[in-house]
């Protein structure tokens, strides 16, 4: 990966990846999990930059282009890698605020998409889009995703310690 020098600290050189993706970015293409598992490892790695992987029962989603396994051998080059990173980073979560139990941000997209969050999927996270509770998607076999319609959206995630009250009760007993 091409890197730039971000500076030095003592005798340590700090490198910066030019192609890092933001915390939340949007896919416009998806593939079913069963088709994805049939791909070779290089195909899986490279295609994670062009599409997200949905559980079979979660597809299809309106406005999301479904890609088949036979369509994954195209453009395996560094130029296409740069292009895919650029496209993914174009629509990203902005004005991001993160702490241990709360994440919020805003995003505006021109077409429907699936926002990928760099956050492992966990039932404890409760998602709201524009103030309404919304189901999360399990993307890429373990990460959190959100289906979004075109337009501006306020995204809020709050973490609920699911077994906190039961744990307190058991401790008291």
Buried (B, 14 or more C-beta within 10 A) or exposed (E): EEEEEEEEEEEEEEEEEEBEBBBBBBBBBBBBBEBBEEBEEEBBEBBBBBBBBBEEEBBEBEBBEBBEBEBBEEEEEEEBBBBBBEBBBEBBBEEBEEEEEEBBBEBEBEEBBBBBBEBEBEEEBEBBBEEEEBEBBBBBEEBBBBBBEEEEBEBBBEBEEEEEEEEEEEEEE
